[in-house]
Amino acid sequence: MIREWKPGAQAAVVEVPANHNEKILRRAAANALFDVTSRVAATDMANSIRNNRIDHTSHEIGIFYKDGYGETP
């Protein structure tokens, strides 16, 4: 998808795949053996991991967009 992008093309929206830690936390949150507080905490940690990854990616896109890559804006 990245290689096919051309200047002026419409932005693509894609799902961020879960990393290993996020998957484990979401599995723990789905386990009915844990109490509600633990399940909510696991979900919150998984969401935090995802949000941090999205923020980091958005920041990198902003840098790439601003500075360009080589001679290509």
For each residue, the residues with C-beta under 8 A, 3 or more apart:
1: 4 5 12 14
2: 5
3:
4: 1
5: 1 2 9 12
6: 9
7: 73
8:
9: 5 6
10:
11:
12: 1 5
13:
14: 1
15:
16: 50 53 54 57
17:
18: 22 23 26 46 50
19: 22 23 49 53
20: 23 24
21: 24 25 46 49
22: 18 19 25 26 46 49 50
23: 18 19 20 26 27
24: 20 21 27 28
25: 21 22 28 29 42 43 45 46 49
26: 18 22 23 29 30 42 43 46
27: 23 24 30 31
28: 24 25 31 34 38 39 42
29: 25 26 34 39 40 42 43 46
30: 26 27 39
31: 27 28 34 39
32:
33:
34: 28 29 31 38 39 42
35: 38 39
36: 39 40
37: 40 41
38: 28 34 35 41 42
39: 28 29 30 31 34 35 36 42 43
40: 29 36 37 43 44
41: 37 38 44 45
42: 25 26 28 29 34 38 39 45 46
43: 25 26 29 39 40 46 47
44: 40 41 47 48
45: 25 41 42 48 49
46: 18 21 22 25 26 29 42 43 49 50
47: 43 44 50 51
48: 44 45 51 52
49: 19 21 22 25 45 46 52 53
50: 16 18 22 46 47 53 54
51: 47 48 54 55
52: 48 49 55 56
53: 16 19 49 50 56 57
54: 16 50 51 57 58
55: 51 52 58 59
56: 52 53 59 60
57: 16 53 54 60 61
58: 54 55 61 62
59: 55 56 62 63
60: 56 57 63 64
61: 57 58 64 65
62: 58 59 65 66
63: 59 60 66 67
64: 60 61 67 68 69
65: 61 62 68
66: 62 63
67: 63 64
68: 64 65 71 72 73
69: 64 72
70:
71: 68
72: 68 69
73: 7 68
